Amino acid sequence: MISNQRKKDPIFRTVVVVVLILLLAACSSQEGESRQVTAPASTMMPGHKMGDSNMISAVKTPKVPFKYEAGNKKFQKMCASCHGQWGGGSEQGPPLMHLFYVPSHHSDAAFYNAVLKGVKQHHWTFGDMPPVAGTTSRDVEKIIAFVRWLQRENGIR
């Protein structure tokens, strides 16, 4: 039996969440061709308020359906430099393939506002996210559709 004090330990809670994510990812069925991409050591989730993680963020990167390809291209151009090529994070920004960004916690409207208006840091210590210059509301709609598809492919629902 696990003590109540142990259950309150942030490191213990983080380990439990990571194990659950890995179990969900292992159990999710994947159609079509996919490959595992493990982020390089420089994208190890630094900057998390609960402390840096030594866990490398592995993101499934299935073949992008035509329906989401425009969003993928815009994501690569406007978002990947901070959030990583497949949303796994980098030293400049957090991973979008994380349970913090599940739609019930960060809605599409939250993504929309973050891209167009910027957002104050709240889960991570990367600093505030500035508005992404040159984006249109149509760009953001396509990016959100791509990110949500990629999250579903990675077990984040």
Residue frames as qw, qx, qy, qz and C-alpha x, y, z in Angstrom:
[[0.000, 0.888, 0.460, 0.000, 0.00, 0.00, 0.00],
 [0.413, 0.405, -0.006, 0.815, 1.25, 3.48, -0.88],
 [0.261, -0.506, -0.492, 0.659, 1.28, 6.06, 1.90],
 [0.165, 0.914, 0.370, -0.029, -0.63, 9.34, 1.55],
 [0.248, -0.815, 0.254, 0.457, 2.62, 11.28, 1.91],
 [0.449, -0.133, 0.703, 0.535, 4.12, 9.34, -1.00],
 [0.346, 0.634, 0.658, 0.212, 1.03, 10.03, -3.13],
 [0.016, 0.970, 0.151, -0.191, 1.56, 13.78, -2.59],
 [0.501, -0.472, 0.416, 0.594, 5.21, 13.66, -3.70],
 [0.471, 0.729, -0.106, -0.486, 5.46, 15.53, -7.07],
 [0.104, 0.487, -0.817, -0.291, 8.11, 13.17, -8.40],
 [0.312, 0.114, 0.934, -0.129, 5.98, 10.13, -7.57],
 [0.495, 0.625, 0.408, -0.444, 2.95, 11.74, -9.22],
 [0.329, 0.699, -0.424, -0.473, 5.00, 12.58, -12.33],
 [0.069, -0.268, 0.949, 0.154, 6.23, 8.98, -12.58],
 [0.420, 0.348, 0.792, -0.274, 2.65, 7.72, -12.30],
 [0.476, 0.724, 0.085, -0.492, 1.49, 10.08, -15.09],
 [0.187, 0.599, -0.682, -0.376, 4.40, 9.03, -17.33],
 [0.226, -0.043, 0.973, 0.001, 3.62, 5.34, -16.77],
 [0.477, 0.535, 0.585, -0.379, -0.05, 5.96, -17.63],
 [0.392, 0.737, -0.236, -0.497, 0.92, 7.82, -20.81],
 [0.054, 0.429, -0.863, -0.260, 3.20, 5.00, -21.87],
 [0.343, 0.188, 0.906, -0.162, 0.46, 2.43, -21.19],
 [0.492, 0.669, 0.303, -0.468, -2.05, 4.45, -23.19],
 [0.297, 0.687, -0.495, -0.441, 0.39, 4.79, -26.08],
 [0.098, -0.249, 0.956, 0.117, 1.15, 1.06, -26.02],
 [0.370, 0.339, 0.828, -0.251, -2.53, 0.15, -26.01],
 [0.437, 0.640, 0.056, -0.630, -3.68, 2.54, -28.73],
 [0.739, 0.270, 0.565, 0.248, -4.21, 0.91, -32.09],
 [0.000, 0.636, -0.325, -0.701, -2.45, 2.45, -35.04],
 [0.768, 0.513, 0.382, 0.002, -3.53, 2.15, -38.62],
 [0.531, 0.828, -0.116, 0.140, -1.15, 2.58, -41.49],
 [0.748, 0.227, -0.287, 0.554, 2.53, 3.16, -41.34],
 [0.314, -0.930, 0.068, -0.177, 4.10, 4.87, -38.34],
 [0.694, 0.261, -0.430, 0.516, 7.53, 5.26, -36.86],
 [0.557, -0.759, -0.224, 0.251, 8.82, 6.20, -33.42],
 [0.400, 0.662, -0.184, 0.607, 10.94, 9.31, -33.21],
 [0.632, -0.591, -0.314, 0.391, 12.84, 9.86, -30.01],
 [0.081, 0.982, -0.047, 0.164, 13.75, 13.45, -29.39],
 [0.604, 0.388, -0.439, 0.541, 17.45, 14.18, -28.94],
 [0.522, -0.355, -0.552, 0.545, 18.73, 14.74, -25.43],
 [0.111, 0.033, -0.076, 0.990, 18.40, 18.52, -25.86],
 [0.445, -0.307, -0.313, -0.781, 14.60, 18.20, -25.94],
 [0.383, -0.225, -0.849, 0.285, 14.20, 16.45, -22.59],
 [0.342, -0.770, -0.486, -0.232, 11.29, 18.48, -21.14],
 [0.388, -0.053, -0.364, 0.845, 13.43, 21.16, -19.45],
 [0.112, -0.219, -0.031, -0.969, 11.63, 24.00, -17.80],
 [0.517, -0.500, -0.629, -0.295, 8.76, 22.13, -16.17],
 [0.302, -0.689, 0.220, -0.620, 7.73, 23.83, -12.94],
 [0.899, -0.401, 0.078, -0.155, 7.82, 20.50, -11.09],
 [0.497, -0.588, 0.576, 0.274, 11.47, 20.12, -12.07],
 [0.387, 0.539, -0.609, -0.434, 13.36, 19.07, -15.14],
 [0.943, 0.016, 0.263, -0.202, 12.65, 15.60, -16.41],
 [0.199, -0.516, 0.759, 0.344, 15.32, 13.21, -17.58],
 [0.628, 0.320, 0.709, -0.031, 12.74, 11.44, -19.73],
 [0.046, -0.184, 0.548, 0.815, 13.06, 11.81, -23.48],
 [0.575, 0.404, 0.310, -0.641, 9.78, 12.60, -25.18],
 [0.230, -0.002, 0.873, 0.430, 9.03, 9.89, -27.75],
 [0.493, 0.442, 0.144, -0.736, 6.43, 10.92, -30.31],
 [0.577, 0.277, 0.741, 0.203, 4.73, 8.64, -32.81],
 [0.167, 0.550, -0.235, -0.783, 4.89, 10.24, -36.21],
 [0.614, 0.339, 0.711, 0.060, 2.53, 8.40, -38.50],
 [0.258, 0.227, 0.532, 0.774, 2.15, 9.28, -42.15],
 [0.168, 0.377, 0.284, -0.865, 0.23, 12.56, -42.21],
 [0.406, 0.551, 0.723, 0.088, -3.09, 12.20, -44.04],
 [0.254, 0.407, 0.366, 0.797, -3.73, 14.68, -46.86],
 [0.289, -0.813, -0.449, -0.231, -6.50, 16.24, -44.74],
 [0.535, -0.807, -0.052, 0.244, -3.88, 17.46, -42.21],
 [0.741, 0.144, 0.132, 0.643, -0.90, 18.10, -44.49],
 [0.145, 0.766, 0.093, 0.619, -1.56, 21.86, -44.86],
 [0.556, -0.807, 0.037, -0.194, -1.61, 22.15, -41.05],
 [0.883, -0.240, 0.106, 0.389, 1.59, 20.09, -40.82],
 [0.563, 0.448, 0.106, 0.686, 3.37, 22.41, -43.26],
 [0.137, -0.828, -0.017, -0.544, 2.24, 25.50, -41.35],
 [0.777, -0.628, 0.038, 0.026, 3.22, 23.87, -38.04],
 [0.834, 0.005, 0.078, 0.547, 6.70, 23.10, -39.39],
 [0.345, 0.585, 0.095, 0.728, 7.09, 26.70, -40.60],
 [0.217, -0.712, 0.008, -0.668, 5.57, 28.55, -37.64],
 [0.738, -0.581, 0.094, -0.329, 5.73, 26.28, -34.55],
 [0.961, 0.018, -0.207, 0.182, 8.40, 23.58, -34.86],
 [0.403, 0.571, -0.398, 0.594, 11.34, 25.83, -33.97],
 [0.290, -0.470, 0.492, -0.674, 9.99, 26.02, -30.41],
 [0.799, -0.150, 0.326, -0.482, 7.68, 23.02, -30.02],
 [0.445, -0.258, 0.837, 0.187, 9.76, 20.50, -31.98],
 [0.192, 0.161, -0.710, -0.659, 9.23, 19.01, -35.44],
 [0.432, -0.295, -0.799, -0.297, 6.51, 16.66, -34.16],
 [0.489, -0.667, -0.101, -0.553, 5.37, 18.62, -31.10],
 [0.836, -0.229, -0.426, 0.260, 7.76, 16.80, -28.76],
 [0.392, -0.908, -0.015, 0.148, 9.18, 20.05, -27.40],
 [0.659, 0.473, -0.192, 0.552, 12.61, 21.65, -27.47],
 [0.471, -0.236, -0.369, 0.766, 14.81, 23.82, -25.30],
 [0.031, -0.120, -0.099, -0.987, 12.76, 26.80, -26.52],
 [0.579, -0.138, -0.047, -0.802, 9.25, 25.49, -25.88],
 [0.551, -0.146, 0.729, -0.380, 7.15, 22.75, -24.29],
 [0.033, 0.037, 0.938, 0.342, 5.95, 19.52, -25.86],
 [0.559, 0.013, -0.072, -0.826, 2.42, 19.74, -27.26],
 [0.738, -0.045, -0.648, -0.185, 2.29, 15.93, -27.07],
 [0.159, 0.087, -0.731, 0.658, 1.71, 16.15, -23.34],
 [0.201, -0.557, -0.805, 0.041, -1.36, 15.64, -21.15],
 [0.082, -0.464, -0.246, 0.847, -1.30, 19.35, -20.24],
 [0.208, 0.271, -0.358, -0.869, -2.60, 19.96, -23.76],
 [0.107, 0.349, 0.929, 0.063, -5.46, 17.46, -23.72],
 [0.069, -0.459, -0.435, -0.771, -8.48, 19.23, -25.28],
 [0.477, -0.716, -0.501, -0.097, -10.40, 19.23, -21.99],
 [0.548, -0.582, -0.154, 0.582, -7.57, 21.23, -20.34],
 [0.093, -0.458, 0.280, 0.839, -6.34, 23.41, -23.22],
 [0.592, 0.597, 0.500, -0.209, -9.18, 23.93, -25.66],
 [0.573, 0.447, 0.383, 0.570, -8.78, 24.81, -29.31],
 [0.016, -0.957, -0.157, -0.242, -9.63, 28.39, -28.29],
 [0.577, -0.745, 0.207, 0.262, -6.63, 28.37, -25.92],
 [0.676, -0.002, 0.444, 0.587, -4.33, 27.32, -28.79],
 [0.316, 0.753, 0.391, 0.425, -5.94, 29.91, -31.05],
 [0.223, -0.972, -0.027, -0.064, -5.37, 32.71, -28.54],
 [0.689, -0.522, 0.296, 0.406, -1.82, 31.58, -27.77],
 [0.619, 0.214, 0.444, 0.611, -0.79, 31.71, -31.42],
 [0.203, 0.744, 0.353, 0.530, -2.54, 34.97, -32.33],
 [0.267, -0.902, -0.028, -0.339, -2.25, 36.90, -29.04],
 [0.304, 0.442, -0.685, 0.492, 0.51, 35.16, -27.09],
 [0.767, -0.521, -0.323, -0.192, 0.16, 33.66, -23.62],
 [0.260, -0.736, 0.524, -0.342, 1.77, 34.00, -20.19],
 [0.419, 0.213, -0.875, 0.116, 3.73, 30.96, -19.01],
 [0.673, -0.413, 0.165, -0.592, 1.79, 28.76, -16.62],
 [0.988, -0.149, 0.021, -0.048, 2.83, 25.08, -16.75],
 [0.843, 0.189, -0.028, 0.502, 6.42, 25.52, -17.90],
 [0.354, -0.799, 0.028, 0.485, 9.29, 27.90, -17.26],
 [0.606, 0.280, 0.399, 0.629, 10.21, 28.66, -20.86],
 [0.040, -0.258, -0.010, 0.965, 8.85, 32.18, -20.51],
 [0.504, 0.541, 0.334, -0.584, 5.82, 33.79, -22.09],
 [0.513, 0.276, 0.678, 0.448, 4.85, 32.72, -25.61],
 [0.102, 0.417, -0.095, -0.898, 4.72, 35.75, -27.89],
 [0.715, 0.537, 0.238, -0.378, 2.15, 35.97, -30.69],
 [0.648, -0.002, 0.590, 0.482, 3.39, 34.17, -33.79],
 [0.135, 0.604, -0.173, -0.766, 4.04, 36.89, -36.36],
 [0.245, 0.302, -0.659, -0.643, 2.48, 36.46, -39.77],
 [0.062, 0.211, 0.976, -0.009, -0.18, 33.92, -38.82],
 [0.423, -0.165, -0.257, -0.853, -3.78, 34.23, -39.90],
 [0.660, -0.113, 0.483, -0.564, -6.85, 32.73, -38.27],
 [0.893, 0.316, -0.180, -0.265, -7.03, 30.27, -41.19],
 [0.437, 0.500, -0.706, 0.246, -3.41, 29.22, -40.55],
 [0.265, -0.318, 0.707, -0.573, -4.22, 28.61, -36.88],
 [0.842, 0.067, 0.173, -0.507, -7.29, 26.51, -37.74],
 [0.830, 0.386, -0.398, -0.050, -5.15, 24.24, -39.91],
 [0.219, 0.480, -0.728, 0.438, -2.38, 24.03, -37.30],
 [0.530, -0.230, 0.544, -0.609, -4.86, 23.14, -34.54],
 [0.917, 0.174, -0.041, -0.356, -6.44, 20.42, -36.70],
 [0.674, 0.445, -0.567, 0.166, -2.98, 18.93, -37.35],
 [0.020, -0.428, 0.706, -0.564, -1.90, 19.13, -33.67],
 [0.705, -0.124, 0.384, -0.583, -5.15, 17.54, -32.44],
 [0.912, 0.273, -0.248, -0.179, -4.79, 14.74, -35.00],
 [0.495, 0.463, -0.650, 0.342, -1.17, 14.15, -33.94],
 [0.326, -0.361, 0.612, -0.624, -2.21, 14.16, -30.27],
 [0.884, 0.011, 0.141, -0.446, -4.88, 11.52, -30.96],
 [0.813, 0.392, -0.429, 0.046, -2.26, 9.42, -32.77],
 [0.325, 0.393, -0.672, 0.537, -0.15, 9.67, -29.60],
 [0.447, -0.368, -0.795, 0.179, -2.96, 8.71, -27.23],
 [0.047, -0.219, -0.353, 0.909, -3.82, 12.22, -26.04],
 [0.114, -0.480, -0.723, -0.484, -7.60, 12.55, -26.27]]
